[in-house]
Amino acid sequence: QQQLQMSTQQEREEGETPGIVSCDFKGKVKQVNDHLEHSCCLQMVSCWFESFGCNHKCLKSAINDHLTSNMKLHFDLMIKSFDTLQQNIRQYKEEINKLNLENKTLKMELQLKYKKDEEISHLKQQLDQYQKNNLQLISAQ
């Protein structure tokens, strides 16, 4: 069974230095990797606000102190990120509007071309019919 003890200034055991964090893992060898990866207080972790720009890394046991003592920094980083996202959304909306307008313009041009092609085709049919009629009249004379 795993037993984990952390000693801090508040919880000092005899013979330990104040403020030093130590890991007293007691368990089976096959449990060591799992302990080191998931529950060891000596594991280095990144700040929860890393994706917003905080590059702080510290012992797992110290992350709460970092979070509480840097609330304003983290809030400012989040506001900056939020502002950037809003600006990106505005730019994307403008781009969407431009593309929609371009799409409408191209559709109208295509419809006009189609109508012109229809008119030309219709005129060619009329011309062909007129020429046939003329040939019939000439051959009838």
Contact map, one row per residue, 1 for C-alpha under 8 A:
111000000000000000000000011100000000000000000000000000000000000000000000000000000000000000000000000000000000000000000000000000000000000000000
111100000000000000000000111100000000000000000000000000000000000000000000000000000000000000000000000000000000000000000000000000000000000000000
111110000000000000000001111000000000000000000000000000000000000000000000000000000000000000000000000000000000000000000000000000000000000000000
011111000000000000000011110000000000000000000000000000000000000000000000000000000000000000000000000000000000000000000000000000000000000000000
001111100000000000000111100000000000000000000000000000000000000000000000000000000000000000000000000000000000000000000000000000000000000000000
000111110010000000001111000000000000000010000000000000000000000000000000000000000000000000000000000000000000000000000000000000000000000000000
000011111111100101111100000000000000000000000000000000000000000000000000000000000000000000000000000000000000000000000000000000000000000000000
000001111111000001111000000000000000000000000000000000000000000000000000000000000000000000000000000000000000000000000000000000000000000000000
000000111111000001110000000000000000000000000000000000000000000000000000000000000000000000000000000000000000000000000000000000000000000000000
000000111111000000000000000000000000000000000000000000000000000000000000000000000000000000000000000000000000000000000000000000000000000000000
000001111111100000000000000000000000000000000000000000000000000000000000000000000000000000000000000000000000000000000000000000000000000000000
000000111111110111000000000000000000000000000000000000000000000000000000000000000000000000000000000000000000000000000000000000000000000000000
000000100011111100000000000000000000000000000000000000000000000000000000000000000000000000000000000000000000000000000000000000000000000000000
000000000001111100000000000000000000000000000000000000000000000000000000000000000000000000000000000000000000000000000000000000000000000000000
000000000000111110000000000000000000000000000000000000000000000000000000000000000000000000000000000000000000000000000000000000000000000000000
000000100001111111010000000000000000000000000000000000000000000000000000000000000000000000000000000000000000000000000000000000000000000000000
000000000001001111110000000000000000000000000000000000000000000000000000000000000000000000000000000000000000000000000000000000000000000000000
000000111001000111110000000000000000000000000000000000000000000000000000000000000000000000000000000000000000000000000000000000000000000000000
000000111000000011111000000000000000000000000000000000000000000000000000000000000000000000000000000000000000000000000000000000000000000000000
000000111000000111111100000000000000000000000000000000000000000000000000000000000000000000000000000000000000000000000000000000000000000000000
000001110000000000111110000000000000000011000000000000000000100000000000000000000000000000000000000000000000000000000000000000000000000000000
000011100000000000011111000000000000000011000000000000000000000000000000000000000000000000000000000000000000000000000000000000000000000000000
000111000000000000001111100000000000000111000000000000000000000000000000000000000000000000000000000000000000000000000000000000000000000000000
001111000000000000000111110000000000000000000000000000000000000000000000000000000000000000000000000000000000000000000000000000000000000000000
011110000000000000000011111000000000000000000000000000000000000000000000000000000000000000000000000000000000000000000000000000000000000000000
111100000000000000000001111100000000000000000000000000000000000000000000000000000000000000000000000000000000000000000000000000000000000000000
111000000000000000000000111110110000000000000000000000000000000000000000000000000000000000000000000000000000000000000000000000000000000000000
110000000000000000000000011111110000000000000000000000000000000000000000000000000000000000000000000000000000000000000000000000000000000000000
000000000000000000000000001111110000000000000000000000000000000000000000000000000000000000000000000000000000000000000000000000000000000000000
000000000000000000000000000111111000000000000000000000000000000000000000000000000000000000000000000000000000000000000000000000000000000000000
000000000000000000000000001111111110000000000000000000000000000000000000000000000000000000000000000000000000000000000000000000000000000000000
000000000000000000000000001111111111000000000000000000000000000000000000000000000000000000000000000000000000000000000000000000000000000000000
000000000000000000000000000001111111100000000000000000000000000000000000000000000000000000000000000000000000000000000000000000000000000000000
000000000000000000000000000000111111111000000000000000000000000000000000000000000000000000000000000000000000000000000000000000000000000000000
000000000000000000000000000000111111111100000000000000000000000000000000000000000000000000000000000000000000000000000000000000000000000000000
000000000000000000000000000000011111111100100000000000000000000000000000000000000000000000000000000000000000000000000000000000000000000000000
000000000000000000000000000000001111111100100000000000000000000000000000000000000000000000000000000000000000000000000000000000000000000000000
000000000000000000000000000000000111111100000000000000000000000000000000000000000000000000000000000000000000000000000000000000000000000000000
000000000000000000000000000000000111111110100000000000000000000000000000000000000000000000000000000000000000000000000000000000000000000000000
000000000000000000000010000000000011111111100000000000000001000000000000000000000000000000000000000000000000000000000000000000000000000000000
000001000000000000001110000000000000001111100000000000000011100000000000000000000000000000000000000000000000000000000000000000000000000000000
000000000000000000001110000000000000000111110000000000000011100000000000000000000000000000000000000000000000000000000000000000000000000000000
000000000000000000000000000000000001101111111000000000000011000000000000000000000000000000000000000000000000000000000000000000000000000000000
000000000000000000000000000000000000000001111100000000001111000000000000000000000000000000000000000000000000000000000000000000000000000000000
000000000000000000000000000000000000000000111110000000001111001000000000000000000000000000000000000000000000000000000000000000000000000000000
000000000000000000000000000000000000000000011111010000111100000000000000000000000000000000000000000000000000000000000000000000000000000000000
000000000000000000000000000000000000000000001111110001111100001001100000000000000000000000000000000000000000000000000000000000000000000000000
000000000000000000000000000000000000000000000111111000000000000000000000000000000000000000000000000000000000000000000000000000000000000000000
000000000000000000000000000000000000000000000011111111000000000000000000010000000000000000000000000000000000000000000000000000000000000000000
000000000000000000000000000000000000000000000111111111110000000000000000000000000000000000000000000000000000000000000000000000000000000000000
000000000000000000000000000000000000000000000001111111000000000000000000000000000000000000000000000000000000000000000000000000000000000000000
000000000000000000000000000000000000000000000000111111000000000000000000010011001000000000000000000000000000000000000000000000000000000000000
000000000000000000000000000000000000000000000000111111100000000000000000000010000000000000000000000000000000000000000000000000000000000000000
000000000000000000000000000000000000000000000010111111110000000000000000010010000000000000000000000000000000000000000000000000000000000000000
000000000000000000000000000000000000000000000110010011111000000000000000000000000000000000000000000000000000000000000000000000000000000000000
000000000000000000000000000000000000000000000110010001111100000000000000000000000000000000000000000000000000000000000000000000000000000000000
000000000000000000000000000000000000000000011110000000111110000000000000000000000000000000000000000000000000000000000000000000000000000000000
000000000000000000000000000000000000000000011110000000011111011000000000000000000000000000000000000000000000000000000000000000000000000000000
000000000000000000000000000000000000000011111000000000001111111000000000000000000000000000000000000000000000000000000000000000000000000000000
000000000000000000000000000000000000000111111000000000000111111000000000000000000000000000000000000000000000000000000000000000000000000000000
000000000000000000001000000000000000000011000000000000000011111100000000000000000000000000000000000000000000000000000000000000000000000000000
000000000000000000000000000000000000000000000000000000000111111111000000000000000000000000000000000000000000000000000000000000000000000000000
000000000000000000000000000000000000000000001010000000000111111111100000000000000000000000000000000000000000000000000000000000000000000000000
000000000000000000000000000000000000000000000000000000000000111111110000000000000000000000000000000000000000000000000000000000000000000000000
000000000000000000000000000000000000000000000000000000000000011111111000000000000000000000000000000000000000000000000000000000000000000000000
000000000000000000000000000000000000000000000010000000000000011111111100000000000000000000000000000000000000000000000000000000000000000000000
000000000000000000000000000000000000000000000010000000000000001111111110000000000000000000000000000000000000000000000000000000000000000000000
000000000000000000000000000000000000000000000000000000000000000111111110000000000000000000000000000000000000000000000000000000000000000000000
000000000000000000000000000000000000000000000000000000000000000011111110000000000000000000000000000000000000000000000000000000000000000000000
000000000000000000000000000000000000000000000000000000000000000001111111110000000000000000000000000000000000000000000000000000000000000000000
000000000000000000000000000000000000000000000000000000000000000000111111111000000000000000000000000000000000000000000000000000000000000000000
000000000000000000000000000000000000000000000000000000000000000000000111111100000000000000000000000000000000000000000000000000000000000000000
000000000000000000000000000000000000000000000000000000000000000000000111111110000000000000000000000000000000000000000000000000000000000000000
000000000000000000000000000000000000000000000000100101000000000000000111111111000000000000000000000000000000000000000000000000000000000000000
000000000000000000000000000000000000000000000000000000000000000000000011111111100000000000000000000000000000000000000000000000000000000000000
000000000000000000000000000000000000000000000000000000000000000000000001111111110000000000000000000000000000000000000000000000000000000000000
000000000000000000000000000000000000000000000000000111000000000000000000111111111000000000000000000000000000000000000000000000000000000000000
000000000000000000000000000000000000000000000000000100000000000000000000011111111100000000000000000000000000000000000000000000000000000000000
000000000000000000000000000000000000000000000000000000000000000000000000001111111110000000000000000000000000000000000000000000000000000000000
000000000000000000000000000000000000000000000000000000000000000000000000000111111111000000000000000000000000000000000000000000000000000000000
000000000000000000000000000000000000000000000000000100000000000000000000000011111111100000000000000000000000000000000000000000000000000000000
000000000000000000000000000000000000000000000000000000000000000000000000000001111111110000000000000000000000000000000000000000000000000000000
000000000000000000000000000000000000000000000000000000000000000000000000000000111111111000000000000000000000000000000000000000000000000000000
000000000000000000000000000000000000000000000000000000000000000000000000000000011111111100000000000000000000000000000000000000000000000000000
000000000000000000000000000000000000000000000000000000000000000000000000000000001111111110000000000000000000000000000000000000000000000000000
000000000000000000000000000000000000000000000000000000000000000000000000000000000111111111000000000000000000000000000000000000000000000000000
000000000000000000000000000000000000000000000000000000000000000000000000000000000011111111100000000000000000000000000000000000000000000000000
000000000000000000000000000000000000000000000000000000000000000000000000000000000001111111110000000000000000000000000000000000000000000000000
000000000000000000000000000000000000000000000000000000000000000000000000000000000000111111111000000000000000000000000000000000000000000000000
000000000000000000000000000000000000000000000000000000000000000000000000000000000000011111111100000000000000000000000000000000000000000000000
000000000000000000000000000000000000000000000000000000000000000000000000000000000000001111111110000000000000000000000000000000000000000000000
000000000000000000000000000000000000000000000000000000000000000000000000000000000000000111111111000000000000000000000000000000000000000000000
000000000000000000000000000000000000000000000000000000000000000000000000000000000000000011111111100000000000000000000000000000000000000000000
000000000000000000000000000000000000000000000000000000000000000000000000000000000000000001111111110000000000000000000000000000000000000000000
000000000000000000000000000000000000000000000000000000000000000000000000000000000000000000111111111000000000000000000000000000000000000000000
000000000000000000000000000000000000000000000000000000000000000000000000000000000000000000011111111100000000000000000000000000000000000000000
000000000000000000000000000000000000000000000000000000000000000000000000000000000000000000001111111110000000000000000000000000000000000000000
000000000000000000000000000000000000000000000000000000000000000000000000000000000000000000000111111111000000000000000000000000000000000000000
000000000000000000000000000000000000000000000000000000000000000000000000000000000000000000000011111111100000000000000000000000000000000000000
000000000000000000000000000000000000000000000000000000000000000000000000000000000000000000000001111111110000000000000000000000000000000000000
000000000000000000000000000000000000000000000000000000000000000000000000000000000000000000000000111111111000000000000000000000000000000000000
000000000000000000000000000000000000000000000000000000000000000000000000000000000000000000000000011111111100000000000000000000000000000000000
000000000000000000000000000000000000000000000000000000000000000000000000000000000000000000000000001111111110000000000000000000000000000000000
000000000000000000000000000000000000000000000000000000000000000000000000000000000000000000000000000111111111000000000000000000000000000000000
000000000000000000000000000000000000000000000000000000000000000000000000000000000000000000000000000011111111100000000000000000000000000000000
000000000000000000000000000000000000000000000000000000000000000000000000000000000000000000000000000001111111110000000000000000000000000000000
000000000000000000000000000000000000000000000000000000000000000000000000000000000000000000000000000000111111111000000000000000000000000000000
000000000000000000000000000000000000000000000000000000000000000000000000000000000000000000000000000000011111111100000000000000000000000000000
000000000000000000000000000000000000000000000000000000000000000000000000000000000000000000000000000000001111111110000000000000000000000000000
000000000000000000000000000000000000000000000000000000000000000000000000000000000000000000000000000000000111111111000000000000000000000000000
000000000000000000000000000000000000000000000000000000000000000000000000000000000000000000000000000000000011111111100000000000000000000000000
000000000000000000000000000000000000000000000000000000000000000000000000000000000000000000000000000000000001111111110000000000000000000000000
000000000000000000000000000000000000000000000000000000000000000000000000000000000000000000000000000000000000111111111000000000000000000000000
000000000000000000000000000000000000000000000000000000000000000000000000000000000000000000000000000000000000011111111100000000000000000000000
000000000000000000000000000000000000000000000000000000000000000000000000000000000000000000000000000000000000001111111110000000000000000000000
000000000000000000000000000000000000000000000000000000000000000000000000000000000000000000000000000000000000000111111111000000000000000000000
000000000000000000000000000000000000000000000000000000000000000000000000000000000000000000000000000000000000000011111111100000000000000000000
000000000000000000000000000000000000000000000000000000000000000000000000000000000000000000000000000000000000000001111111110000000000000000000
000000000000000000000000000000000000000000000000000000000000000000000000000000000000000000000000000000000000000000111111111000000000000000000
000000000000000000000000000000000000000000000000000000000000000000000000000000000000000000000000000000000000000000011111111100000000000000000
000000000000000000000000000000000000000000000000000000000000000000000000000000000000000000000000000000000000000000001111111110000000000000000
000000000000000000000000000000000000000000000000000000000000000000000000000000000000000000000000000000000000000000000111111111000000000000000
000000000000000000000000000000000000000000000000000000000000000000000000000000000000000000000000000000000000000000000011111111100000000000000
000000000000000000000000000000000000000000000000000000000000000000000000000000000000000000000000000000000000000000000001111111110000000000000
000000000000000000000000000000000000000000000000000000000000000000000000000000000000000000000000000000000000000000000000111111111000000000000
000000000000000000000000000000000000000000000000000000000000000000000000000000000000000000000000000000000000000000000000011111111100000000000
000000000000000000000000000000000000000000000000000000000000000000000000000000000000000000000000000000000000000000000000001111111110000000000
000000000000000000000000000000000000000000000000000000000000000000000000000000000000000000000000000000000000000000000000000111111111000000000
000000000000000000000000000000000000000000000000000000000000000000000000000000000000000000000000000000000000000000000000000011111111100000000
000000000000000000000000000000000000000000000000000000000000000000000000000000000000000000000000000000000000000000000000000001111111110000000
000000000000000000000000000000000000000000000000000000000000000000000000000000000000000000000000000000000000000000000000000000111111111000000
000000000000000000000000000000000000000000000000000000000000000000000000000000000000000000000000000000000000000000000000000000011111111100000
000000000000000000000000000000000000000000000000000000000000000000000000000000000000000000000000000000000000000000000000000000001111111110000
000000000000000000000000000000000000000000000000000000000000000000000000000000000000000000000000000000000000000000000000000000000111111111000
000000000000000000000000000000000000000000000000000000000000000000000000000000000000000000000000000000000000000000000000000000000011111111100
000000000000000000000000000000000000000000000000000000000000000000000000000000000000000000000000000000000000000000000000000000000001111111110
000000000000000000000000000000000000000000000000000000000000000000000000000000000000000000000000000000000000000000000000000000000000111111111
000000000000000000000000000000000000000000000000000000000000000000000000000000000000000000000000000000000000000000000000000000000000011111111
000000000000000000000000000000000000000000000000000000000000000000000000000000000000000000000000000000000000000000000000000000000000001111111
000000000000000000000000000000000000000000000000000000000000000000000000000000000000000000000000000000000000000000000000000000000000000111111
000000000000000000000000000000000000000000000000000000000000000000000000000000000000000000000000000000000000000000000000000000000000000011111
